[in-house]
Amino acid sequence: MQPTGQWRSEHQASKLDSLSQFLFPTPLTRSLLPCPLFHSFFPYCPVLPSTQDEHLKQIEVVEIAKSRALSYGLSEKHPAEVVVDETSIKPASVSHNPPVSLVDGSLQKEYPNEEDLRTLRRVPGKISWITYTVAFVELCERFSYYGTTAVFVNFIQRPLPAHSTTGALATGTNFNEHVPGALGMGQRTSTALTLFNQFWSYVMPLAGAYVADQYWGRYRTIFASLAVALVGHAILVISAIPRVIGTPGGAIACFSIGLVVMGIGTGGFKCNISPLIAEQYREDKPYIRVLPSGERIIVDSAATISRIFLYFYMMINVGSLLGQIGMVYAERYVGFWLSFLLPTVMFCFCPTVMFLCRNYYYRAPQSGSVYSRAFGLWRLAMKGRWSLNPMKLLQSRTTPNDFWDRVKPSRLGSEKPPWMTFDDAWVDEVRRGFKACAVFLWYPLYWLAYNQAMNNLTSQAATMSLGGVPNDVIGNLNPITLIILLPITDRFFHPALRRMGFNFTPLKRITAGFFVAGCAMISATVTQHYIYKDGPCGKDANHCLEVEGKHTNISVWVQTVPYVLGGISEIFASVTSLEYAFTKAPHNMRSLVAAFSLFMNAFSSALGQALVALSDDPLLEWNYGITAILAFVGGLGFWFTNRQTDSEEDALNMLPESHFSSKVKDVEEAK
């Protein structure tokens, strides 16, 4: 077989000739090469017929070639842009694949045109094993975070039980009617502090993103954040030991310091772990693949990223479920010190796994001063468009195409400023990133409803008939719902919609999430109404429980409805926000856009502080009802302001990648 194309220079040919001998030093390894793909640029590759039995060996050798090429000093994309992917390797007996063209020395996949995008079936691509190690790190981190925060409400709100020094219920206590406690500071204080924790943990991602994108890169930032968070966990353990609990003033001070330190680490971790896991999938754009049956399908990068985040989110909830269930029983039977210690121990697995797998991760390098260029580009685009009239300002900002097109380097020519060292493609990426940030601006209204499950629904459960179940274990209905429904959504729901020809785009999913969250809060409102109506003390349910030990006869399992609906809304809104932040951000600003998405949760927590006055009897009906209304208003506003962006979904996903601060393999050896 003769090469089907010529290399651009004899220098390249000589280099590849030497490289082929380096990568495949023995005749055996060279004989196993998938020759139809490699012979055109590795002259030592013999021509052998490829059979189905040899296919797995061929794929293994390809992976060896990739790893050795990296050690040879080449990036995953050689200057000749050789594309090597096992999904493109097929046995020679299969004749349905379209020919692979060699243009300017590069093997090119077949990419879909507009007609293909409308008519061909879309499937996710293959997910590598290293992706699952990142998901496991997230599982351990979420186990520690949610296991710790699950007991915050009882630790802060409820008083220390009689004859207890740890917060656990003393021997002989009626376990069916009492709950653990420590500081006894009431529901308003517990709501305020849990909201502060959420606010702080979701503000700090902005700092973590800045450090990662500009200075350290994602991997190093994650490692440093894990170290800081570990210190925070240790401080929380100290706040819960019996001697400290005995002095509530000292305990709450130590507890607050622990919250602040843990929040710094959590923020730096969260904004970087989701881009890191998605970056392990190396296909940026959809391409066409031909099945043995002859059917042409689209291996959709967006569908693959969606699948990665669905399972990533499932691992979050596995960790959440295990952490919360274990820790609420630890507080109940042993004490709060154990509820804070066990998550700390589990947290130690995070840096361990990250260190052991350090040489296998794809690590995008830090991008330098790219933030200043992005915002400088926006300021340049706004030049001459400022107005004191808000409507006129908004109209000038939303003029189709012209807003960004007029500041592209090709349009400015010799008039472009010195800092404009990027290409037109990066301007399009920045435009897409700003669109994503505009999408996230509606999320505070969604998170306002979601956050009710983190505090007020736990307090509501304590006033109901528990039947021996801890009040703060009921919240685990939410992760249980997600663990069950996430695989069903991936394997059955989404494929069924694709077969029906319905493109359930990210923005449609998010809209559905808003409405389902509103329904969850309606059910919580109805439950609270009947607690007040049928309870022994009317609208003084919490005082009745704490002073008289009485509760309503309504079963706590009624809360299944808001928790299950809340889980469904997360699948549509929360999971999709991770996917959207990654796929729409410029490649060198992914941590920042992810952090902006997370910051909306912090903004929501700030809004939630305005509702703290409603977070106690007799106003809890209004609390749930108002958040339900806001969720529905948010869903309507979200869709009507983002319909145009939804129509551009495929076009935004298929933008050409900019070469400005392009992604390369970080092969720096870990010290």
ABEGO torsion letter per residue (X at the ends): XBBABBBABAAAAAAAAAAAAAABABAAAAAABBAAAAAAABAABBBBBBBAAAAAAAAAAAAAAAAAAAAAGBBABBAAGBBBBAAABBBAABAABBBBBBBGGBBBBBBBBAAAAAABBBBBBBBBAAAAAAAAAAAAAAAAAAAAAAAAAAAAABBBBBGBAAGBBBBGBBAAABBBBAAGAEAAAAAAAAAAAAAAAAAAAAAAAAAAAAAAEAAAAAAAAAAAAAAAAAAAAAAABAAAAABAAAAAAAAAAAAAAAAAAAAAAAAAAAAAAAAABABABBBBBBBAAGBBBBBBAAAAAAAAAAAAAAAAAAAAAAAAAAAAAAAAAAEAAAAAAAAAAAAAAAAAAAAAAAAABBBBBBAEAAAAAAAAAAAAAABGABBABAAAAAAAAABBGAAAAAABAAAAEAABBAABABBAAAAAAAAAAAAAAAAAAAAAAAAAAAAAAAAAAAAAAAABBAGGBBAAAAAAAAAAAAAAAAAAAAAAAAAAAAAAGBBBBAAAAAAAAAAAAAAAAAAAAAAAAAAAAABAAEABAAAAAAAAGBBBABBAAAAAAAAAAAAAAAAAAAAAAAAAAAAABBAAAAAAAAAAAAAAAAAAAAAAAAAAAAABOAAAAAAAAAAAAAAAAAAAAAAAAAAAAAAAAAAAAABBBBABGBBBBBABBBX
